[in-house]
Amino acid sequence: MRRSLISFCLLSAMTSPSFASDQTPQQRIDALEARVKSLEANAETLRTQAADAVAAAKDARAAIEEMKAAQPVLAANEVSPEAPAEPAAPAPETANANGNAFNPAISIILNGAYAHHSLNPDTYSRAGFPLTGGAGPGAQGLSLGESEISLSANIDDKFFGQLTLTAEDENGETKIGVEEAYIDTTTLPNGFDLRVGRFYSNIGYLNSHHTHTDLFYDRPLAYQAFLGNQYGDDGVQLRWVAPTDLFLEVGAEIFRGQNYPSGGAAHAGAGVKTLFAHAGGDVGIENSWLAGVSMLKSDSDSAEDGFSGSNTLYVADATWKWAPQGNFKDGGVTLRGEYFHENRDGQFTDLDNPLLDQPWVGTRSGYYVEGVYRINRNWDAGYRYDRLMPDGEGPAASLTDPVRHSVMATWRNSEFSLVRLQLSRDKPNASDTDNVISLQYQVSLGAHGAHKF
C-alpha cells in the first residue's frame, strides 16, 4: 500500500505544471518527500480512526447484549409500550415441550371412552386391597373421562411454570381440579433442579407421566392399589442430573401427605418423604434402556383406606426400547415392568364399625409387565399382565391374588389423535371375573410437548 501511495504522489507531482522547469532537481525531490510524509501521516490517522470506530462498535454491541440480559421479563413476557403486541415463544415444558407462537403455551387434552363390564362396577371389590383414590374398574357405558388444560411458559431467566387443570365426571357431577401447579428453577448450577408447588412424584416410572401418555387405557393394578392410581401432592423436589454420557438422576421430595397412600398431612404438613434414582442409556443405535429404584415413606393419620401409622413403599422399574435405526415413530418394541413392595405398621380404623378396629402390620406386593409393538406410524398393539399379592393377615387379609390380562390395539391418525380398543379379563377376587371391552378416543389441541422416555 505504501509503494502505491508513493507512486501515485510521484505521478501527480510529475504531471503538475509547477514540476516542469522552475525548480531544481533537489528542490523537486525535497518537495516530493515532504508530500509523501504528509500523506503517510494522513493515512495513519485514518487507520487509527477506523480502529477506534471498530472498538466503539464492539462496545456498543456488548452494551446492547447486557441490556437484553438485564431485562428478561420484558423480552419474554411483556410488550413494549412503543411496539405492537406480539406473543413471545414459550420455553419447553420442563425440558420437554414444543415452543410455539403463544406465551404461555396452551395444551388441551380431550379424552373419552365407552366401556362394557360383565361385572357391575358398583359391586366390584378387590381382594386384599380396598378401593381408594382413582382405583377401580371405571364407569360402565359412555363417559367423558379426564380432560386436561395445561399452560406452561418460562417466567423469566431463572424460573419456569406450569399449571394443569382437569375436568372429569364424578357421580354425575363435573369437577374442575388443579392437577399440577408448580415452578421449576432453570439456572441452578451443577445439574441441580428445584421444583415447588403441586406435582406428581418422580417415584417409579409411570407416576410422573400424565395418564394421556399411557400405552393402555387404564393404569396397572399396582398403581391403583398402592398409589390410588397416581400419587401427587403439594411439595418440594430437589433433583440432580449427572454430567455424564450415561443418564443418571437422583432426587428427594417432601410432600404434604394429604393424598393417598398417605392422609391427614402428618408432621405439620410434611407427612411424605421420597427418594428416587434412575439411570439409562443407549445400546448401539437401535436399543435404549431406563431403570430405577424409589422409596416413598408416609406417616398417615386416617388415610382413605382407614390406615394410621407408618407406611413404606419400595418401587423398582425397568424399560427397554428397540426401534429400527433408532426411529421409534416408524416402528419398534417397548418392554416395561414395575415391582411394588409395601411395609405397614399401624392401626386400622373402620369408620362404619369401630369394633372392627385392629392393628395393621404386614407386607403387600404387586407388579405388572407389558409389551407394546409399534407396527408403524399408525398402529400399536400390546399385552399387559397385572398381579397383586395381598397380606395373609390383618384387616385386608386374603389368600387370593388379584390378576388381570389386557390386550390393546391403538390407531393413531397423527401424534395429536388416537383411538384405542382394549380387552381385559380381570379376576379381582376368588368369586368374580370382570370381562371388559373399552373403546377410547383422545385428541390433543394446541402446544404438544415431546413425551418422556
Solvent accessible surface area in square Angstrom, and as a share of the most:
residue,aa,sasa,rsa
1,M,177,0.79
2,R,157,0.57
3,R,209,0.76
4,S,77,0.50
5,L,44,0.22
6,I,55,0.28
7,S,67,0.43
8,F,130,0.54
9,C,2,0.01
10,L,69,0.35
11,L,113,0.56
12,S,36,0.23
13,A,15,0.12
14,M,115,0.51
15,T,98,0.57
16,S,41,0.26
17,P,125,0.79
18,S,65,0.42
19,F,51,0.21
20,A,76,0.59
21,S,102,0.65
22,D,108,0.56
23,Q,69,0.31
24,T,72,0.42
25,P,90,0.56
26,Q,112,0.50
27,Q,96,0.43
28,R,46,0.17
29,I,88,0.45
30,D,73,0.38
31,A,51,0.39
32,L,25,0.12
33,E,98,0.44
34,A,62,0.48
35,R,128,0.47
36,V,20,0.11
37,K,143,0.60
38,S,60,0.39
39,L,51,0.25
40,E,45,0.20
41,A,60,0.46
42,N,83,0.43
43,A,17,0.13
44,E,89,0.40
45,T,69,0.40
46,L,116,0.58
47,R,122,0.45
48,T,69,0.40
49,Q,104,0.46
50,A,58,0.45
51,A,61,0.47
52,D,87,0.45
53,A,61,0.47
54,V,86,0.49
55,A,52,0.40
56,A,59,0.46
57,A,63,0.49
58,K,138,0.58
59,D,97,0.50
60,A,56,0.43
61,R,141,0.51
62,A,53,0.41
63,A,46,0.35
64,I,71,0.36
65,E,84,0.38
66,E,122,0.55
67,M,121,0.54
68,K,120,0.51
69,A,76,0.59
70,A,79,0.61
71,Q,97,0.43
72,P,33,0.21
73,V,63,0.36
74,L,68,0.34
75,A,77,0.60
76,A,32,0.25
77,N,63,0.32
78,E,96,0.43
79,V,73,0.42
80,S,40,0.26
81,P,137,0.86
82,E,167,0.75
83,A,51,0.39
84,P,106,0.67
85,A,82,0.64
86,E,127,0.57
87,P,92,0.58
88,A,32,0.25
89,A,78,0.61
90,P,9,0.06
91,A,17,0.14
92,P,62,0.39
93,E,58,0.26
94,T,35,0.20
95,A,89,0.69
96,N,53,0.27
97,A,12,0.10
98,N,83,0.43
99,G,44,0.42
100,N,46,0.24
101,A,67,0.52
102,F,119,0.50
103,N,44,0.23
104,P,51,0.32
105,A,4,0.03
106,I,74,0.37
107,S,24,0.16
108,I,52,0.26
109,I,8,0.04
110,L,73,0.36
111,N,23,0.12
112,G,1,0.01
113,A,9,0.07
114,Y,97,0.37
115,A,3,0.03
116,H,92,0.41
117,H,8,0.04
118,S,68,0.44
119,L,32,0.16
120,N,78,0.40
121,P,26,0.16
122,D,131,0.68
123,T,90,0.53
124,Y,13,0.05
125,S,60,0.38
126,R,15,0.06
127,A,17,0.13
128,G,10,0.09
129,F,3,0.01
130,P,56,0.35
131,L,71,0.35
132,T,4,0.02
133,G,51,0.49
134,G,48,0.47
135,A,15,0.12
136,G,16,0.15
137,P,35,0.22
138,G,47,0.45
139,A,57,0.44
140,Q,86,0.38
141,G,17,0.17
142,L,151,0.75
143,S,38,0.25
144,L,90,0.45
145,G,30,0.29
146,E,50,0.22
147,S,13,0.09
148,E,9,0.04
149,I,78,0.40
150,S,16,0.11
151,L,55,0.27
152,S,8,0.05
153,A,14,0.11
154,N,53,0.27
155,I,68,0.35
156,D,33,0.17
157,D,69,0.36
158,K,102,0.43
159,F,78,0.33
160,F,5,0.02
161,G,14,0.14
162,Q,10,0.04
163,L,64,0.32
164,T,0,0.00
165,L,52,0.26
166,T,13,0.08
167,A,25,0.19
168,E,64,0.29
169,D,81,0.42
170,E,79,0.35
171,N,150,0.77
172,G,67,0.64
173,E,109,0.49
174,T,96,0.56
175,K,95,0.40
176,I,121,0.61
177,G,30,0.29
178,V,64,0.37
179,E,23,0.10
180,E,9,0.04
181,A,38,0.30
182,Y,12,0.04
183,I,74,0.38
184,D,4,0.02
185,T,22,0.13
186,T,71,0.41
187,T,79,0.46
188,L,72,0.36
189,P,89,0.56
190,N,120,0.62
191,G,37,0.35
192,F,84,0.35
193,D,23,0.12
194,L,60,0.30
195,R,35,0.13
196,V,63,0.36
197,G,30,0.29
198,R,93,0.34
199,F,0,0.00
200,Y,26,0.10
201,S,0,0.00
202,N,24,0.12
203,I,1,0.00
204,G,5,0.05
205,Y,14,0.05
206,L,13,0.06
207,N,0,0.00
208,S,19,0.12
209,H,20,0.09
210,H,25,0.11
211,T,48,0.28
212,H,36,0.16
213,T,33,0.19
214,D,14,0.07
215,L,42,0.21
216,F,5,0.02
217,Y,68,0.26
218,D,40,0.21
219,R,5,0.02
220,P,1,0.01
221,L,1,0.00
222,A,0,0.00
223,Y,1,0.00
224,Q,4,0.02
225,A,3,0.02
226,F,1,0.00
227,L,2,0.01
228,G,9,0.08
229,N,36,0.18
230,Q,28,0.12
231,Y,1,0.00
232,G,13,0.12
233,D,3,0.02
234,D,50,0.26
235,G,19,0.19
236,V,56,0.32
237,Q,9,0.04
238,L,84,0.42
239,R,59,0.21
240,W,73,0.25
241,V,47,0.27
242,A,10,0.07
243,P,124,0.78
244,T,85,0.49
245,D,158,0.82
246,L,86,0.43
247,F,76,0.32
248,L,61,0.31
249,E,11,0.05
250,V,58,0.34
251,G,13,0.13
252,A,43,0.33
253,E,3,0.01
254,I,79,0.40
255,F,1,0.01
256,R,105,0.38
257,G,0,0.00
258,Q,89,0.40
259,N,68,0.35
260,Y,19,0.07
261,P,2,0.01
262,S,2,0.01
263,G,4,0.04
264,G,40,0.38
265,A,14,0.11
266,A,23,0.18
267,H,117,0.52
268,A,113,0.87
269,G,22,0.21
270,A,31,0.24
271,G,0,0.00
272,V,0,0.00
273,K,77,0.33
274,T,2,0.01
275,L,98,0.49
276,F,7,0.03
277,A,30,0.24
278,H,11,0.05
279,A,25,0.19
280,G,2,0.02
281,G,20,0.19
282,D,114,0.59
283,V,74,0.42
284,G,64,0.61
285,I,127,0.65
286,E,52,0.23
287,N,39,0.20
288,S,22,0.14
289,W,71,0.25
290,L,24,0.12
291,A,37,0.29
292,G,10,0.09
293,V,95,0.55
294,S,8,0.05
295,M,51,0.23
296,L,1,0.00
297,K,82,0.35
298,S,0,0.00
299,D,37,0.19
300,S,9,0.06
301,D,81,0.42
302,S,76,0.49
303,A,7,0.05
304,E,113,0.50
305,D,11,0.06
306,G,12,0.11
307,F,0,0.00
308,S,29,0.18
309,G,25,0.24
310,S,35,0.22
311,N,0,0.00
312,T,18,0.10
313,L,1,0.01
314,Y,95,0.36
315,V,5,0.03
316,A,45,0.35
317,D,6,0.03
318,A,54,0.42
319,T,5,0.03
320,W,103,0.36
321,K,39,0.17
322,W,95,0.33
323,A,7,0.05
324,P,51,0.32
325,Q,137,0.61
326,G,43,0.41
327,N,59,0.30
328,F,60,0.25
329,K,114,0.48
330,D,66,0.34
331,G,5,0.05
332,G,1,0.01
333,V,48,0.28
334,T,2,0.01
335,L,96,0.48
336,R,17,0.06
337,G,17,0.16
338,E,4,0.02
339,Y,97,0.37
340,F,1,0.00
341,H,55,0.25
342,E,2,0.01
343,N,57,0.29
344,R,7,0.03
345,D,90,0.47
346,G,19,0.18
347,Q,76,0.34
348,F,35,0.15
349,T,49,0.29
350,D,30,0.16
351,L,161,0.80
352,D,139,0.72
353,N,57,0.29
354,P,90,0.57
355,L,164,0.82
356,L,93,0.46
357,D,54,0.28
358,Q,68,0.30
359,P,89,0.56
360,W,4,0.01
361,V,89,0.51
362,G,21,0.20
363,T,64,0.37
364,R,6,0.02
365,S,12,0.08
366,G,0,0.00
367,Y,58,0.22
368,Y,0,0.00
369,V,75,0.43
370,E,14,0.06
371,G,21,0.20
372,V,7,0.04
373,Y,112,0.43
374,R,36,0.13
375,I,78,0.39
376,N,63,0.32
377,R,130,0.47
378,N,59,0.30
379,W,116,0.41
380,D,4,0.02
381,A,37,0.29
382,G,12,0.12
383,Y,93,0.35
384,R,4,0.01
385,Y,40,0.15
386,D,0,0.00
387,R,73,0.27
388,L,0,0.00
389,M,54,0.24
390,P,20,0.13
391,D,20,0.11
392,G,46,0.45
393,E,133,0.60
394,G,32,0.31
395,P,38,0.24
396,A,14,0.11
397,A,48,0.37
398,S,24,0.15
399,L,176,0.87
400,T,37,0.21
401,D,43,0.22
402,P,0,0.00
403,V,23,0.13
404,R,12,0.04
405,H,79,0.35
406,S,1,0.00
407,V,71,0.41
408,M,10,0.04
409,A,39,0.30
410,T,0,0.00
411,W,99,0.35
412,R,43,0.16
413,N,94,0.48
414,S,51,0.33
415,E,103,0.46
416,F,87,0.36
417,S,31,0.20
418,L,13,0.07
419,V,60,0.35
420,R,5,0.02
421,L,83,0.41
422,Q,3,0.01
423,L,83,0.41
424,S,14,0.09
425,R,136,0.50
426,D,7,0.03
427,K,77,0.33
428,P,0,0.00
429,N,19,0.10
430,A,77,0.60
431,S,97,0.63
432,D,38,0.20
433,T,38,0.22
434,D,1,0.01
435,N,65,0.33
436,V,21,0.12
437,I,87,0.44
438,S,3,0.02
439,L,86,0.43
440,Q,10,0.04
441,Y,100,0.38
442,Q,16,0.07
443,V,50,0.29
444,S,16,0.10
445,L,80,0.40
446,G,55,0.52
447,A,9,0.07
448,H,23,0.10
449,G,18,0.17
450,A,68,0.52
451,H,103,0.46
452,K,97,0.41
453,F,74,0.31
